[in-house]
């Protein structure tokens, strides 16, 4: 029997009115919705690609934590950019966040437009090992 948990609110998560869950947990898997550069009050924060990337990753990690998963459980990350010219800066951040040997699988692509005119959106999946 599948057990499901919907993460709509929690510590460190933006308080926004979009009709989504930040994450959904099904058994030992956590699916994190696209996280943006949104502050805790639900306001989009416009900045450099690095500033927006750091906040989007922070929101991503907060969604995981509220779902009772950790960074080491991440197996896949999907990163959408408004302009792939920001990839070198995000690659540096990615290498800081995920040391060699602990990097999840990843896709990157350039989107025609992101919500709120954002520069980056981060989505991903985490899996806990079964005991």
Rosetta constraint file for C-alpha pairs under 8 A:
AtomPair CA 2 CA 26 HARMONIC 6.46 0.50
AtomPair CA 2 CA 27 HARMONIC 6.02 0.50
AtomPair CA 3 CA 25 HARMONIC 7.87 0.50
AtomPair CA 3 CA 26 HARMONIC 5.70 0.50
AtomPair CA 3 CA 27 HARMONIC 5.46 0.50
AtomPair CA 4 CA 24 HARMONIC 6.99 0.50
AtomPair CA 4 CA 25 HARMONIC 5.43 0.50
AtomPair CA 4 CA 26 HARMONIC 4.68 0.50
AtomPair CA 4 CA 27 HARMONIC 6.67 0.50
AtomPair CA 5 CA 24 HARMONIC 5.72 0.50
AtomPair CA 5 CA 25 HARMONIC 4.97 0.50
AtomPair CA 5 CA 26 HARMONIC 6.74 0.50
AtomPair CA 5 CA 67 HARMONIC 7.83 0.50
AtomPair CA 6 CA 21 HARMONIC 6.11 0.50
AtomPair CA 6 CA 22 HARMONIC 7.85 0.50
AtomPair CA 6 CA 23 HARMONIC 6.22 0.50
AtomPair CA 6 CA 24 HARMONIC 4.69 0.50
AtomPair CA 6 CA 25 HARMONIC 6.48 0.50
AtomPair CA 7 CA 21 HARMONIC 5.45 0.50
AtomPair CA 7 CA 22 HARMONIC 5.55 0.50
AtomPair CA 7 CA 23 HARMONIC 5.07 0.50
AtomPair CA 7 CA 24 HARMONIC 6.03 0.50
AtomPair CA 7 CA 25 HARMONIC 7.99 0.50
AtomPair CA 7 CA 63 HARMONIC 7.25 0.50
AtomPair CA 7 CA 66 HARMONIC 7.00 0.50
AtomPair CA 7 CA 67 HARMONIC 6.48 0.50
AtomPair CA 8 CA 20 HARMONIC 7.18 0.50
AtomPair CA 8 CA 21 HARMONIC 4.57 0.50
AtomPair CA 8 CA 22 HARMONIC 5.51 0.50
AtomPair CA 8 CA 23 HARMONIC 7.22 0.50
AtomPair CA 9 CA 13 HARMONIC 6.46 0.50
AtomPair CA 9 CA 14 HARMONIC 7.92 0.50
AtomPair CA 9 CA 15 HARMONIC 7.13 0.50
AtomPair CA 9 CA 22 HARMONIC 7.68 0.50
AtomPair CA 10 CA 63 HARMONIC 7.83 0.50
AtomPair CA 10 CA 66 HARMONIC 6.07 0.50
AtomPair CA 11 CA 62 HARMONIC 7.16 0.50
AtomPair CA 11 CA 66 HARMONIC 6.96 0.50
AtomPair CA 12 CA 40 HARMONIC 6.74 0.50
AtomPair CA 12 CA 59 HARMONIC 7.06 0.50
AtomPair CA 12 CA 62 HARMONIC 5.58 0.50
AtomPair CA 12 CA 63 HARMONIC 7.98 0.50
AtomPair CA 13 CA 40 HARMONIC 6.00 0.50
AtomPair CA 13 CA 59 HARMONIC 6.03 0.50
AtomPair CA 13 CA 62 HARMONIC 6.03 0.50
AtomPair CA 13 CA 63 HARMONIC 6.61 0.50
AtomPair CA 14 CA 38 HARMONIC 6.25 0.50
AtomPair CA 14 CA 39 HARMONIC 5.60 0.50
AtomPair CA 14 CA 40 HARMONIC 3.94 0.50
AtomPair CA 14 CA 41 HARMONIC 5.90 0.50
AtomPair CA 14 CA 42 HARMONIC 5.08 0.50
AtomPair CA 14 CA 59 HARMONIC 7.39 0.50
AtomPair CA 15 CA 40 HARMONIC 5.65 0.50
AtomPair CA 15 CA 41 HARMONIC 5.33 0.50
AtomPair CA 15 CA 42 HARMONIC 4.87 0.50
AtomPair CA 16 CA 41 HARMONIC 7.07 0.50
AtomPair CA 16 CA 42 HARMONIC 4.51 0.50
AtomPair CA 16 CA 43 HARMONIC 7.89 0.50
AtomPair CA 17 CA 42 HARMONIC 7.77 0.50
AtomPair CA 20 CA 33 HARMONIC 7.92 0.50
AtomPair CA 21 CA 33 HARMONIC 7.00 0.50
AtomPair CA 22 CA 32 HARMONIC 5.94 0.50
AtomPair CA 22 CA 33 HARMONIC 5.25 0.50
AtomPair CA 22 CA 34 HARMONIC 7.81 0.50
AtomPair CA 22 CA 35 HARMONIC 7.79 0.50
AtomPair CA 22 CA 63 HARMONIC 5.98 0.50
AtomPair CA 23 CA 30 HARMONIC 6.59 0.50
AtomPair CA 23 CA 31 HARMONIC 5.41 0.50
AtomPair CA 23 CA 32 HARMONIC 4.24 0.50
AtomPair CA 23 CA 33 HARMONIC 5.66 0.50
AtomPair CA 23 CA 63 HARMONIC 6.14 0.50
AtomPair CA 23 CA 64 HARMONIC 7.39 0.50
AtomPair CA 23 CA 67 HARMONIC 7.15 0.50
AtomPair CA 24 CA 30 HARMONIC 5.73 0.50
AtomPair CA 24 CA 31 HARMONIC 5.31 0.50
AtomPair CA 24 CA 32 HARMONIC 6.66 0.50
AtomPair CA 24 CA 67 HARMONIC 7.78 0.50
AtomPair CA 25 CA 29 HARMONIC 5.62 0.50
AtomPair CA 25 CA 30 HARMONIC 4.38 0.50
AtomPair CA 25 CA 31 HARMONIC 6.36 0.50
AtomPair CA 25 CA 67 HARMONIC 6.87 0.50
AtomPair CA 26 CA 30 HARMONIC 6.45 0.50
AtomPair CA 28 CA 127 HARMONIC 5.63 0.50
AtomPair CA 28 CA 128 HARMONIC 5.16 0.50
AtomPair CA 28 CA 129 HARMONIC 7.18 0.50
AtomPair CA 28 CA 130 HARMONIC 7.08 0.50
AtomPair CA 29 CA 125 HARMONIC 7.09 0.50
AtomPair CA 29 CA 126 HARMONIC 5.71 0.50
AtomPair CA 29 CA 127 HARMONIC 4.47 0.50
AtomPair CA 29 CA 128 HARMONIC 6.47 0.50
AtomPair CA 30 CA 64 HARMONIC 7.43 0.50
AtomPair CA 30 CA 67 HARMONIC 7.31 0.50
AtomPair CA 30 CA 69 HARMONIC 7.58 0.50
AtomPair CA 30 CA 125 HARMONIC 5.58 0.50
AtomPair CA 30 CA 126 HARMONIC 5.00 0.50
AtomPair CA 30 CA 127 HARMONIC 6.29 0.50
AtomPair CA 31 CA 124 HARMONIC 6.12 0.50
AtomPair CA 31 CA 125 HARMONIC 4.67 0.50
AtomPair CA 31 CA 126 HARMONIC 6.64 0.50
AtomPair CA 32 CA 60 HARMONIC 6.98 0.50
AtomPair CA 32 CA 63 HARMONIC 6.86 0.50
AtomPair CA 32 CA 64 HARMONIC 7.28 0.50
AtomPair CA 32 CA 123 HARMONIC 5.69 0.50
AtomPair CA 32 CA 124 HARMONIC 5.27 0.50
AtomPair CA 32 CA 125 HARMONIC 6.08 0.50
AtomPair CA 33 CA 122 HARMONIC 7.85 0.50
AtomPair CA 33 CA 123 HARMONIC 5.41 0.50
AtomPair CA 33 CA 124 HARMONIC 7.16 0.50
AtomPair CA 34 CA 121 HARMONIC 5.64 0.50
AtomPair CA 34 CA 122 HARMONIC 5.08 0.50
AtomPair CA 34 CA 123 HARMONIC 4.33 0.50
AtomPair CA 34 CA 124 HARMONIC 7.72 0.50
AtomPair CA 35 CA 56 HARMONIC 5.28 0.50
AtomPair CA 35 CA 57 HARMONIC 7.32 0.50
AtomPair CA 35 CA 59 HARMONIC 6.12 0.50
AtomPair CA 35 CA 60 HARMONIC 5.81 0.50
AtomPair CA 35 CA 121 HARMONIC 5.47 0.50
AtomPair CA 35 CA 122 HARMONIC 5.08 0.50
AtomPair CA 35 CA 123 HARMONIC 6.28 0.50
AtomPair CA 36 CA 44 HARMONIC 7.76 0.50
AtomPair CA 36 CA 52 HARMONIC 7.38 0.50
AtomPair CA 36 CA 53 HARMONIC 7.91 0.50
AtomPair CA 36 CA 55 HARMONIC 7.24 0.50
AtomPair CA 36 CA 56 HARMONIC 4.57 0.50
AtomPair CA 36 CA 59 HARMONIC 7.42 0.50
AtomPair CA 36 CA 118 HARMONIC 7.16 0.50
AtomPair CA 36 CA 120 HARMONIC 6.52 0.50
AtomPair CA 36 CA 121 HARMONIC 5.04 0.50
AtomPair CA 36 CA 122 HARMONIC 6.76 0.50
AtomPair CA 37 CA 44 HARMONIC 5.80 0.50
AtomPair CA 37 CA 45 HARMONIC 5.52 0.50
AtomPair CA 37 CA 46 HARMONIC 7.29 0.50
AtomPair CA 37 CA 52 HARMONIC 4.94 0.50
AtomPair CA 37 CA 53 HARMONIC 6.97 0.50
AtomPair CA 37 CA 54 HARMONIC 7.95 0.50
AtomPair CA 37 CA 55 HARMONIC 5.11 0.50
AtomPair CA 37 CA 56 HARMONIC 4.76 0.50
AtomPair CA 37 CA 59 HARMONIC 7.93 0.50
AtomPair CA 37 CA 118 HARMONIC 7.20 0.50
AtomPair CA 37 CA 120 HARMONIC 7.64 0.50
AtomPair CA 37 CA 121 HARMONIC 7.89 0.50
AtomPair CA 38 CA 42 HARMONIC 5.65 0.50
AtomPair CA 38 CA 43 HARMONIC 5.35 0.50
AtomPair CA 38 CA 44 HARMONIC 4.38 0.50
AtomPair CA 38 CA 45 HARMONIC 5.73 0.50
AtomPair CA 38 CA 55 HARMONIC 7.11 0.50
AtomPair CA 38 CA 56 HARMONIC 7.18 0.50
AtomPair CA 38 CA 59 HARMONIC 7.86 0.50
AtomPair CA 39 CA 43 HARMONIC 5.41 0.50
AtomPair CA 39 CA 44 HARMONIC 6.43 0.50
AtomPair CA 39 CA 45 HARMONIC 6.67 0.50
AtomPair CA 39 CA 55 HARMONIC 7.75 0.50
AtomPair CA 44 CA 116 HARMONIC 6.78 0.50
AtomPair CA 44 CA 118 HARMONIC 7.98 0.50
AtomPair CA 45 CA 52 HARMONIC 7.19 0.50
AtomPair CA 46 CA 52 HARMONIC 6.89 0.50
AtomPair CA 46 CA 118 HARMONIC 7.08 0.50
AtomPair CA 47 CA 51 HARMONIC 5.59 0.50
AtomPair CA 47 CA 52 HARMONIC 5.75 0.50
AtomPair CA 48 CA 52 HARMONIC 6.11 0.50
AtomPair CA 49 CA 53 HARMONIC 5.80 0.50
AtomPair CA 49 CA 86 HARMONIC 6.05 0.50
AtomPair CA 49 CA 89 HARMONIC 7.47 0.50
AtomPair CA 49 CA 90 HARMONIC 7.51 0.50
AtomPair CA 49 CA 119 HARMONIC 6.07 0.50
AtomPair CA 49 CA 120 HARMONIC 7.07 0.50
AtomPair CA 50 CA 54 HARMONIC 6.07 0.50
AtomPair CA 50 CA 86 HARMONIC 7.98 0.50
AtomPair CA 50 CA 89 HARMONIC 6.30 0.50
AtomPair CA 50 CA 90 HARMONIC 6.41 0.50
AtomPair CA 50 CA 93 HARMONIC 7.71 0.50
AtomPair CA 51 CA 55 HARMONIC 6.45 0.50
AtomPair CA 52 CA 56 HARMONIC 6.05 0.50
AtomPair CA 52 CA 118 HARMONIC 7.93 0.50
AtomPair CA 52 CA 119 HARMONIC 6.95 0.50
AtomPair CA 52 CA 120 HARMONIC 6.75 0.50
AtomPair CA 53 CA 57 HARMONIC 6.04 0.50
AtomPair CA 53 CA 90 HARMONIC 6.89 0.50
AtomPair CA 53 CA 120 HARMONIC 6.27 0.50
AtomPair CA 53 CA 121 HARMONIC 7.90 0.50
AtomPair CA 54 CA 58 HARMONIC 6.08 0.50
AtomPair CA 54 CA 93 HARMONIC 7.82 0.50
AtomPair CA 55 CA 59 HARMONIC 6.19 0.50
AtomPair CA 56 CA 60 HARMONIC 6.17 0.50
AtomPair CA 56 CA 120 HARMONIC 7.52 0.50
AtomPair CA 56 CA 121 HARMONIC 6.76 0.50
AtomPair CA 56 CA 122 HARMONIC 6.47 0.50
AtomPair CA 57 CA 61 HARMONIC 6.10 0.50
AtomPair CA 57 CA 122 HARMONIC 6.91 0.50
AtomPair CA 58 CA 62 HARMONIC 6.13 0.50
AtomPair CA 59 CA 63 HARMONIC 6.20 0.50
AtomPair CA 60 CA 64 HARMONIC 6.43 0.50
AtomPair CA 60 CA 122 HARMONIC 7.13 0.50
AtomPair CA 60 CA 123 HARMONIC 7.50 0.50
AtomPair CA 61 CA 65 HARMONIC 6.14 0.50
AtomPair CA 61 CA 70 HARMONIC 7.58 0.50
AtomPair CA 61 CA 71 HARMONIC 6.90 0.50
AtomPair CA 62 CA 66 HARMONIC 6.11 0.50
AtomPair CA 63 CA 67 HARMONIC 6.26 0.50
AtomPair CA 64 CA 68 HARMONIC 6.28 0.50
AtomPair CA 64 CA 69 HARMONIC 5.02 0.50
AtomPair CA 64 CA 70 HARMONIC 6.13 0.50
AtomPair CA 64 CA 71 HARMONIC 7.54 0.50
AtomPair CA 65 CA 69 HARMONIC 5.29 0.50
AtomPair CA 65 CA 70 HARMONIC 6.01 0.50
AtomPair CA 69 CA 73 HARMONIC 6.43 0.50
AtomPair CA 69 CA 126 HARMONIC 7.34 0.50
AtomPair CA 69 CA 128 HARMONIC 7.26 0.50
AtomPair CA 70 CA 74 HARMONIC 7.37 0.50
AtomPair CA 72 CA 102 HARMONIC 7.17 0.50
AtomPair CA 73 CA 126 HARMONIC 4.94 0.50
AtomPair CA 73 CA 127 HARMONIC 5.24 0.50
AtomPair CA 73 CA 128 HARMONIC 5.65 0.50
AtomPair CA 74 CA 104 HARMONIC 6.12 0.50
AtomPair CA 74 CA 124 HARMONIC 7.36 0.50
AtomPair CA 74 CA 125 HARMONIC 5.88 0.50
AtomPair CA 74 CA 126 HARMONIC 3.91 0.50
AtomPair CA 74 CA 127 HARMONIC 6.35 0.50
AtomPair CA 75 CA 103 HARMONIC 7.96 0.50
AtomPair CA 75 CA 104 HARMONIC 4.65 0.50
AtomPair CA 75 CA 105 HARMONIC 6.03 0.50
AtomPair CA 75 CA 124 HARMONIC 7.74 0.50
AtomPair CA 75 CA 125 HARMONIC 5.94 0.50
AtomPair CA 75 CA 126 HARMONIC 5.28 0.50
AtomPair CA 75 CA 127 HARMONIC 6.64 0.50
AtomPair CA 76 CA 104 HARMONIC 5.08 0.50
AtomPair CA 76 CA 105 HARMONIC 4.65 0.50
AtomPair CA 76 CA 106 HARMONIC 5.58 0.50
AtomPair CA 76 CA 124 HARMONIC 5.31 0.50
AtomPair CA 76 CA 125 HARMONIC 5.19 0.50
AtomPair CA 76 CA 126 HARMONIC 6.89 0.50
AtomPair CA 77 CA 104 HARMONIC 6.59 0.50
AtomPair CA 77 CA 105 HARMONIC 6.31 0.50
AtomPair CA 77 CA 106 HARMONIC 4.75 0.50
AtomPair CA 77 CA 107 HARMONIC 6.56 0.50
AtomPair CA 77 CA 122 HARMONIC 6.94 0.50
AtomPair CA 77 CA 123 HARMONIC 5.74 0.50
AtomPair CA 77 CA 124 HARMONIC 4.20 0.50
AtomPair CA 77 CA 125 HARMONIC 6.61 0.50
AtomPair CA 78 CA 106 HARMONIC 5.59 0.50
AtomPair CA 78 CA 107 HARMONIC 4.84 0.50
AtomPair CA 78 CA 108 HARMONIC 6.00 0.50
AtomPair CA 78 CA 122 HARMONIC 5.81 0.50
AtomPair CA 78 CA 123 HARMONIC 5.06 0.50
AtomPair CA 78 CA 124 HARMONIC 5.77 0.50
AtomPair CA 79 CA 106 HARMONIC 7.54 0.50
AtomPair CA 79 CA 107 HARMONIC 6.19 0.50
AtomPair CA 79 CA 108 HARMONIC 4.79 0.50
AtomPair CA 79 CA 109 HARMONIC 6.66 0.50
AtomPair CA 79 CA 120 HARMONIC 6.92 0.50
AtomPair CA 79 CA 121 HARMONIC 5.78 0.50
AtomPair CA 79 CA 122 HARMONIC 4.79 0.50
AtomPair CA 79 CA 123 HARMONIC 6.54 0.50
AtomPair CA 80 CA 108 HARMONIC 5.81 0.50
AtomPair CA 80 CA 109 HARMONIC 5.18 0.50
AtomPair CA 80 CA 110 HARMONIC 5.66 0.50
AtomPair CA 80 CA 111 HARMONIC 6.05 0.50
AtomPair CA 80 CA 120 HARMONIC 5.56 0.50
AtomPair CA 80 CA 121 HARMONIC 5.15 0.50
AtomPair CA 80 CA 122 HARMONIC 6.61 0.50
AtomPair CA 81 CA 86 HARMONIC 7.50 0.50
AtomPair CA 81 CA 108 HARMONIC 7.55 0.50
AtomPair CA 81 CA 109 HARMONIC 6.22 0.50
AtomPair CA 81 CA 110 HARMONIC 4.75 0.50
AtomPair CA 81 CA 111 HARMONIC 5.91 0.50
AtomPair CA 81 CA 114 HARMONIC 7.80 0.50
AtomPair CA 81 CA 119 HARMONIC 5.59 0.50
AtomPair CA 81 CA 120 HARMONIC 4.61 0.50
AtomPair CA 81 CA 121 HARMONIC 6.71 0.50
AtomPair CA 82 CA 110 HARMONIC 5.57 0.50
AtomPair CA 82 CA 111 HARMONIC 5.42 0.50
AtomPair CA 82 CA 112 HARMONIC 6.42 0.50
AtomPair CA 82 CA 113 HARMONIC 6.09 0.50
AtomPair CA 82 CA 114 HARMONIC 6.58 0.50
AtomPair CA 82 CA 118 HARMONIC 7.09 0.50
AtomPair CA 82 CA 119 HARMONIC 4.90 0.50
AtomPair CA 82 CA 120 HARMONIC 6.38 0.50
AtomPair CA 83 CA 110 HARMONIC 5.80 0.50
AtomPair CA 83 CA 111 HARMONIC 7.62 0.50
AtomPair CA 83 CA 119 HARMONIC 7.18 0.50
AtomPair CA 84 CA 109 HARMONIC 7.21 0.50
AtomPair CA 84 CA 110 HARMONIC 5.81 0.50
AtomPair CA 86 CA 90 HARMONIC 6.44 0.50
AtomPair CA 87 CA 91 HARMONIC 5.88 0.50
AtomPair CA 88 CA 92 HARMONIC 6.44 0.50
AtomPair CA 89 CA 93 HARMONIC 6.47 0.50
AtomPair CA 90 CA 94 HARMONIC 5.92 0.50
AtomPair CA 91 CA 95 HARMONIC 6.17 0.50
AtomPair CA 92 CA 96 HARMONIC 6.39 0.50
AtomPair CA 93 CA 97 HARMONIC 6.17 0.50
AtomPair CA 94 CA 98 HARMONIC 5.86 0.50
AtomPair CA 95 CA 99 HARMONIC 5.71 0.50
AtomPair CA 95 CA 100 HARMONIC 7.25 0.50
AtomPair CA 95 CA 103 HARMONIC 7.96 0.50
AtomPair CA 98 CA 102 HARMONIC 5.80 0.50
AtomPair CA 98 CA 103 HARMONIC 5.12 0.50
AtomPair CA 98 CA 104 HARMONIC 7.84 0.50
AtomPair CA 99 CA 103 HARMONIC 6.36 0.50
AtomPair CA 113 CA 117 HARMONIC 6.66 0.50
AtomPair CA 113 CA 118 HARMONIC 7.79 0.50
AtomPair CA 114 CA 118 HARMONIC 5.32 0.50
AtomPair CA 114 CA 119 HARMONIC 6.95 0.50
AtomPair CA 114 CA 120 HARMONIC 7.30 0.50
AtomPair CA 114 CA 121 HARMONIC 7.31 0.50
